[in-house]
Amino acid sequence: MLKMNSISHFLLLPLADTRQLQLLHFCLFLGISLAALLGNGLIISAVASSHHLHSPMFFFLLNLALIDLGSILTTVPKAMHNSLWDTTTISYEGCAAQVFLFLFFISAEFSLLTIMCYDCYVSICKPLHYGTLLGSRACAHMAAAAWASAFLNALLHTVNTFSLPLCHGNALGQFFCEIPQIIKLSCSKCYLREFGLLLFSICLSFGCFLFIVFFYVKIFRAVLRIPSEQGRHKSFSTCLPHLAVVSIFLSTAAFAYLKPPSISSPILELVLSVSYSVVPPALNPLIYSLRNQELKAAV
C-alpha cells in the first residue's frame, strides 16, 4: 500500500493515566488473551484430531476459533505493549495492517455466524436432508465464501481509508486503529467514498441479520411443535450456543456504533471497544464447550 500522507505514526488512546492502572490493564489483557488462545486452541486441536467431530457444525466451529484467534491477536498485543512500555504510538504501516486485519476478522466472523445459523436451521428443521444440503463440498464452499468476502471487504475499506489525505493531527480516540477514528482526521471530501463503502457494508450486515432472524423464527416454530419436553430441550440446546454468541457479538457492536452521541464518554468508549473486540474471542470457546458434550469429551 502506498503511503499517501506525511504522517509516520498515529497516537492511540491510552488505556489509563497512571502507571499502576497501565500495569493493571496489561495484566487484564494478558489474562483475556491467554484464555482466548487456550480456549480456541483447544477447540482447533480437538476438532482436527477427533474423527467423530468431523461434521459441518464442528467444521464451522473450527473456522470460528481461527477467526477469534486472529481477531484477538490483531488488537491486544499492541495494546499490551503500549501499556507495559508507557507509550501510545503505532506506525502508519502498522495501523493500516491493524485496520485491515480487524475488519477482515470481524467481517469473516459475522459471515460465518450467519452460515452457522443456516446449519442450525437445517439440523433442526430438515434433518433428513442434512447430509445433502451440508455436504463436505458445500461446507467448504460456504466457509471459503465467508473468508473471501471478508478479505475483499477489508481490502476495499483499508485502501480507500488510507488514500485519504489527513490534516487533523494523528491522535486516534481508540486503543487500536479503527476506520471511523481515521476518517475523523481526514480533510478531504473524498471521505464520502468511505461512507458509501460503510453504508454498503451496513446493508450487507443488515441482510445477514435479517437472514439470522428469519431462520431463528423457523427454528423456534419447529422446536415448539415437538411434542415431548425432552425433545424440545435437546433441539433448542443445539442452537443455544450459537444464539448466545450472536447476541453478544451483535449487541456490543451495535451499541458501540449506533449509540447516541449524548451518552458518549472516553470511559464508555473504551469499555464498549473492549467488549466487542476483545471479550467475544475469549467467551466463544467457553460458550460452545459448556453446552456441547461431544466437544467437552474431545477436549
Disulfide bonds with the S-S distance in Angstrom:
Cys95-Cys177 2.05
Cys167-Cys187 2.48
